[in-house]
Amino acid sequence: MNKIPVVLISGFLGSGKTTLLLRLLEYAAKRQWRTAVLMNEMGEQDVDGDTVSGQIPDLPIEKLLDGCICCTRRDEMGQALQTLFDQKPDLIFIETTGVANPEQILEDLQDPSLADRISIQRKIALADCSKFLEYNSFFASSRELVRTLRGQISFADMIILNKAGECDDKQINKVMTSIRKINTAASLAVTDYSRLDENEVFSTLQLQLEPSKDPSHSFPPSQGKPGNLADRTQDTPLTSDHSKHAHHQPERPANDHHSHLHGEESGHRSTSFTGMDTLTLSAPSPFPLQLSAIETFLAALGSSLIRAKGYIQLSTGPSLVQWAGSQLECKPSKLQLQRGYLTLIGHRLDKNHIVQEWESLLSGVVQ
């Protein structure tokens, strides 16, 4: 029995994993390879999976929600992969949560029931160039966060330093040096919007397959060219200027956590093994607040807030709202919403206070 090649994608919160996954799926679809995906979402809201399924409706995809496959969802990973095996894919992608320990996942994939069926042929880790130095500092971050970030980098055989368009050459070189102190062997690509030469990912894979004649896995035309790998794929000093890009985040899960405790209707709270907290706030439809009010609310949380993301029914329609790098971004979405939500991800969030402030903000407008 030929083993199915597996590409494992990890990376910290907001690093661009789902954007990369979509690019790789597009590349595979153009070659008519039958692909399948296992996506792990930390929360109850499946934003990532819906994004991928929306673009590739016929793609076999298994979603493990409300937990991490390196801990609380370990027992379910094997069952999910067995379901994908039944689809007879040529290639499987596994996208982990932003706080996953990939070494533990690799260990679990060595179970005899799985090891006889799959071959881990590529281990990719993404890092946010604009935030890496901060996240990798024991002075600026928690020890749990630093260990998680370094664990993701050290396990990889390919590292993608993403969101470089937000950084100058000096910062990029500092991040590259920091990464090389953690992992000296992996290939290192510097990119923006997860754009890279896909051949860098697939060239070493032992697919041993012929192009599939099954048209059901076709991928819709890309909205924009993926672009080539930035001219910084080797570990050489950067001297040339590069353009700045507006901060872009893929549609990603809004509930990254390990255990889930239900609080008031407007707030779901949890704490992950990394020391990262999440809190999901309910956003009524139609939403009574302007985006500027949300921005002010999130900015007031200060450095304890790392990410915020969710879907809200604005007057203009369903929208994906995201907070990263102290900036708020909003983009239209085709997702059908019965009720909106906004999930906050941060370090030791004062959840009771946040819920009270959110409810007070909403009640003040509604009344």
C-alpha atoms as one frame of an Amber mdcrd trajectory, in Angstrom:
protein
   0.000   0.000   0.000   1.406   3.381  -1.034   1.566   5.869   1.804  -0.285
   9.161   1.436   2.025  12.205   1.605   1.165  14.670   4.385   2.078  18.353
   4.623   1.879  19.670   8.190   1.347  23.433   8.575   1.891  25.130  11.928
   2.543  28.666  13.085   1.540  31.076  15.805  -1.749  32.980  15.842  -2.216
  35.254  12.852   0.901  34.144  10.988  -0.962  33.329   7.756  -1.500  29.561
   7.858  -4.894  29.483   6.169  -3.791  31.878   3.437  -0.851  29.581   2.727
  -3.097  26.520   2.772  -5.391  28.045   0.158  -2.426  28.830  -2.094  -1.119
  25.278  -1.826  -4.559  23.837  -2.511  -4.843  26.001  -5.612  -1.462  24.776
  -6.818  -2.468  21.143  -6.269  -5.837  21.638  -7.972  -4.186  22.988 -11.107
  -2.317  19.678 -11.304  -5.539  17.758 -10.663  -4.211  16.150  -7.506  -6.875
  14.850  -5.158  -6.340  16.692  -1.894  -7.889  16.446   1.562  -7.550  18.655
   4.630  -7.626  18.179   8.387  -8.178  21.519  10.120  -7.978  21.987  13.857
  -9.878  24.899  15.365  -9.482  25.838  18.996 -12.961  27.303  19.285 -16.564
  26.499  18.592 -16.754  28.857  15.613 -15.242  27.249  12.512 -14.043  30.291
  10.588 -11.045  28.655   8.888 -12.922  25.587   7.762 -15.795  27.654   6.383
 -13.337  29.817   4.479 -11.696  26.837   2.804 -14.972  25.004   2.161 -16.464
  28.160   0.696 -13.719  28.369  -1.914 -13.462  24.624  -2.569 -16.927  23.142
  -1.925 -16.041  19.565  -2.929 -12.846  19.352  -0.922 -12.820  16.498   1.609
 -12.217  18.266   4.907 -12.349  17.110   8.505 -12.638  19.734  11.243 -11.703
  19.206  14.870 -13.252  22.028  16.882 -13.077  23.344  20.426  -9.716  21.863
  21.314  -6.207  21.177  20.087  -5.042  17.968  18.388  -1.888  18.041  20.504
  -3.911  17.668  23.714  -7.700  17.634  24.130  -8.455  16.398  20.595  -5.655
  13.838  20.293  -7.971  10.833  20.316 -10.073  12.273  17.492  -7.229  12.968
  15.078  -6.832   9.330  14.058 -10.543   8.943  13.413 -10.615  12.104  11.316
  -7.682  10.924   9.221  -9.293   7.527   8.705 -12.341   9.345   7.296 -10.070
  11.197   4.879  -8.341   7.959   3.871 -11.693   6.705   2.611 -11.673   9.550
   0.066  -8.436   8.151  -1.418  -6.580  11.483  -1.585  -3.229  11.919  -3.294
  -2.148  14.405  -0.661  -3.318  15.483   2.814  -2.760  18.856   4.466  -2.966
  19.216   8.248  -3.338  22.759   9.600  -2.821  23.012  13.354  -4.043  25.638
  15.766  -1.916  28.654  16.498  -0.939  27.316  19.921  -0.318  23.690  18.963
   2.812  21.744  19.812   3.728  20.144  16.456   6.202  17.736  18.039   3.340
  16.144  19.989   1.281  15.907  16.805   4.146  14.209  14.978   4.458  11.720
  17.826   0.757  10.904  17.600   1.024  10.432  13.841   3.516   7.640  14.491
   0.716   5.451  15.848   0.835   2.180  13.843  -2.721   2.656  12.583  -1.606
   5.910  10.952   2.087   5.389  10.238   1.286   2.578   7.803  -0.954   4.898
   5.789   0.805   8.267   5.738   4.222   9.768   5.160   5.039  13.150   6.726
   6.948  14.769   3.883   6.869  18.461   4.685   6.770  20.302   8.022   6.081
  23.993   7.552   6.118  26.671  10.243   4.984  30.239   9.622   6.145  33.185
  11.691   4.840  36.740  11.768   7.866  38.901  11.003   6.250  41.988  12.514
   5.620  40.273  15.861   8.282  37.568  16.116  10.820  39.467  18.205   8.152
  40.503  20.682   6.638  37.021  20.945  10.072  35.413  21.255  11.128  37.595
  24.187  10.872  36.251  27.726  10.722  39.888  28.833   7.784  40.824  26.587
   5.901  37.491  26.548   5.006  34.635  28.851   7.310  31.650  29.079   4.546
  29.417  27.758   4.112  31.585  24.664   7.848  31.679  23.980   8.153  27.905
  24.322   5.232  27.381  21.960   6.674  29.723  19.342  10.151  28.197  19.539
   8.741  24.685  19.434   6.911  25.450  16.200  10.058  26.894  14.633  12.389
  24.120  15.784  10.265  21.264  14.406  10.032  22.630  10.849  11.980  21.694
   7.773  10.620  24.797   6.033  10.129  28.152   7.768   8.114  30.940   6.166
   8.809  34.363   7.620   5.556  36.038   6.625   4.250  39.633   6.727   7.672
  41.002   5.854   6.020  43.907   4.024   5.307  45.474   7.399   8.978  45.458
   8.416  12.132  47.243   7.361  15.287  45.384   6.372  16.883  45.827   9.794
  13.996  44.120  11.563  13.819  41.328   8.978  17.519  40.581   9.447  17.091
  40.543  13.240  14.209  38.085  12.962  16.136  35.848  10.563  19.068  35.789
  12.990  16.733  34.935  15.858  15.120  32.122  13.874  18.493  30.666  12.948
  19.370  30.447  16.638  16.368  28.119  17.007  16.596  26.158  13.757  19.740
  26.124  11.616  18.732  23.412   9.171  15.327  24.365   7.771  14.923  26.339
   4.570  13.894  29.920   5.259  11.717  32.041   2.980  10.751  35.669   3.582
   7.302  36.486   2.213   4.234  38.671   2.403   0.624  37.473   2.255   2.041
  33.904   2.259   3.127  34.383  -1.360   5.860  31.996  -2.361   6.969  29.744
  -5.169   4.862  26.659  -4.448   7.551  24.493  -6.020   9.599  25.227  -2.917
   6.999  23.238  -0.997   6.232  20.436  -3.429   9.550  19.832  -5.218  10.815
  17.329  -2.650   7.519  15.529  -2.073   7.405  11.914  -3.190   3.896  12.001
  -4.547   4.314   9.088  -6.970   1.037   9.808  -8.676  -0.416  10.607 -12.046
  -2.637  13.676 -12.496  -6.173  12.828 -11.482  -8.933  12.938 -14.087 -11.471
  13.727 -11.390 -12.608  17.326 -12.014 -14.505  17.578  -8.730 -11.540  19.122
  -6.920 -11.087  22.050  -9.236 -10.246  25.357  -7.570 -11.870  28.607  -8.612
  -9.618  31.148 -10.321  -7.455  33.063  -7.883  -8.480  36.634  -7.171  -4.870
  37.633  -7.588  -1.617  36.061  -8.625   0.041  34.285  -5.709   3.295  35.947
  -6.680   6.805  34.632  -6.550   8.933  33.985  -3.543  10.371  37.217  -2.259
  13.969  37.792  -3.255  15.056  36.804   0.222  14.810  33.047   0.176  18.379
  32.585   1.344  19.992  33.681   4.595  21.751  36.704   3.134  21.761  40.279
   4.434  18.977  42.451   3.100  19.993  45.679   1.479  17.266  46.567  -0.996
  14.079  48.364  -0.042  10.745  46.606  -0.293   7.240  47.980  -0.520   4.930
  48.260   2.453   1.627  46.440   2.392  -1.585  47.069   4.265  -2.014  44.549
   7.027  -4.008  41.592   5.720  -5.279  38.655   7.716  -6.888  35.523   6.305
 -10.304  34.522   7.575  -9.212  32.583  10.598 -10.736  30.900  13.625 -11.915
  33.156  16.377 -11.909  30.759  19.328  -8.385  29.406  19.842  -8.475  27.677
  23.215  -7.985  24.325  24.903 -10.748  24.071  27.459 -14.061  25.842  27.167
 -15.995  27.259  30.075 -19.377  28.837  29.448 -20.075  32.146  31.104 -22.720
  34.688  30.283 -24.339  34.553  26.868 -22.193  37.425  25.679 -18.909  35.860
  26.754 -17.344  32.404  26.415 -14.083  32.061  28.321 -11.165  29.658  28.248
  -7.458  29.322  28.910  -4.951  27.405  26.812  -1.867  25.498  27.884   0.247
  28.309  26.445  -1.136  30.733  28.972  -3.176  32.350  26.219  -6.764  33.222
  27.060  -9.712  33.545  24.726 -13.024  35.249  25.245 -15.877  35.188  22.727
 -18.232  38.142  22.827 -21.681  37.912  21.287 -22.480  40.506  18.627 -26.217
  40.923  17.994 -27.612  41.180  14.471 -27.983  43.811  13.229 -24.982  45.192
  15.068 -25.703  48.518  16.793 -22.131  49.828  17.030 -19.866  51.558  14.556
 -16.470  50.028  13.849 -14.828  53.009  15.535 -16.496  51.988  18.810 -15.113
  48.458  18.486 -11.663  49.860  17.773 -11.774  52.059  20.861 -12.993  49.142
  22.976 -10.192  46.844  21.800  -7.475  49.490  22.047  -8.382  50.036  25.699
  -7.339  46.461  26.480  -3.709  47.361  25.823  -0.909  44.841  25.444  -2.899
  42.002  27.021  -4.839  41.666  23.750  -2.932  39.963  20.940  -5.681  39.189
  18.448  -9.392  39.707  17.965 -11.438  38.274  15.138 -14.943  37.276  14.285
 -17.954  37.808  12.054 -20.386  40.648  12.627 -23.567  41.580  10.759 -22.961
  45.222   9.922 -25.393  47.498   8.099 -23.458  46.705   4.920 -23.790  42.953
   5.435 -21.777  40.125   7.040 -18.209  41.216   7.700 -15.009  39.639   8.948
 -13.595  41.896  11.663 -10.004  41.455  12.830  -7.644  43.208  15.205  -3.894
  42.749  14.895  -0.925  45.001  15.452  -3.203  47.530  17.193  -5.132  47.976
  13.958  -8.702  47.047  13.102  -9.543  45.570   9.710 -12.955  44.841   8.250
 -13.772  43.043   5.011 -17.073  41.844   3.508 -17.954  38.157   3.835 -20.446
  35.799   2.207 -20.896  33.866   5.440 -24.532  33.622   6.514 -24.831  34.849
  10.090 -27.614  34.169  12.568 -25.684  35.952  15.288 -22.307  37.606  15.165
 -19.366  37.109  17.481 -15.965  38.562  18.237 -13.280  36.451  19.880 -10.448
  38.029  21.821  -7.124  36.234  22.201  -4.586  37.473  24.677  -2.497  36.912
  27.742  -4.316  36.781  31.089  -7.338  38.703  29.925  -9.500  40.229  32.651
 -12.559  38.418  31.300 -15.172  39.527  33.790 -14.237  43.158  33.310 -14.177
  42.814  29.521 -17.626  41.198  29.438 -19.048  43.925  31.679 -17.567  46.660
  29.490 -18.869  45.004  26.311 -22.372  44.561  27.683 -22.382  48.136  28.958
 -21.281  49.377  25.545 -24.051  47.456  23.772 -26.784  48.319  26.273 -25.922
  51.991  26.072 -26.528  51.978  22.325 -29.597  49.727  22.333 -31.354  51.791
  24.975
